Amino acid sequence: MRPYIELKNVIKEDIPRIINWLKNDEVVDNWFGR
């Protein structure tokens, strides 16, 4: 098992979650300040 391939798979699974976070205004405010 090559670590970087496993990492790629994790990133692919996380992309939709990250997109949902960016759609959530409250999370964006908390991350980037008001």
N, C-alpha and C positions, 0 to 999 in steps of 0.2 A: 504493500500500500504506500503510494507516494503522497507525502503530506500536502504538496501544493495542489494536487488533484482534489483531495478531500476539501481543502480550503475553497477551491473554486465552487464545489457543490454547495457548500455552506453559504457562500456569497449569493449564488443563484437563488437559494431558498429565502434568503433575507431581503432580496431586492423588493418584493411586493410589500413586505412589512415596512421597509424604509419609506416606500412611496406612500403608504398609508399614514405613516408618521408625518411626512411632509404635507399631506393633505389636511392634517389636523392642526388648525391654527394655534391651539393652545400649546402644543408641543413645539411648534416653530417659535412661538414667543418665548418659551422657556429656554430654548437653545440659543436663540440669536438676540435675546434681549428685547425690551419694549421701548 
